[in-house]
Amino acid sequence: MALFMDVHRSLPEGATVKDVADAHLADLKTQDEYGVKYLRYWADEKDGKVFCLVEAPDAESAITVHREAHGLVADEIYPVVEGS
């Protein structure tokens, strides 16, 4: 499976880190249907940005999970390779 990093450049007005955590839980409940595994996320509440690391067969599958789980689709998604 490929590894992707998605970027949400601006969360809805008033969204909190707890809202991001809830959205991540929704992803986890939806991901198996699409062969996707959301691994980690990072949130910058002050600037309203979120970054999600995901294993997926393709970018579209990762996007579909976000869309169906909570509707907060990333603005960008990049294929990445993990380093140390």
C-alpha positions, 0 to 999 in steps of 0.5 A: 500500500502507498503512504500519503500525507494530506493537508487541510489548510483551513478547518471550519470556523471554531473547530477545535483539536477535539473536533479533529480527534472526533473526525479521526475516530470517524475515519477509523470507523469508515476506513476498512470499507476502502482498504485504507488505514489512517495512521496519525494526524497533527493539528494546529488549532491556532492556524486551523491546519491538520495533516493526516498520514494514511496508508491507502491503495490510492489517493482517491480511496483516502479522500473517499474515507474523509468525505464519507466519514465527516465531509472534511476533505483535504485540500491537498494530498501527497504521496510520501516515503517514510524516513528516519 
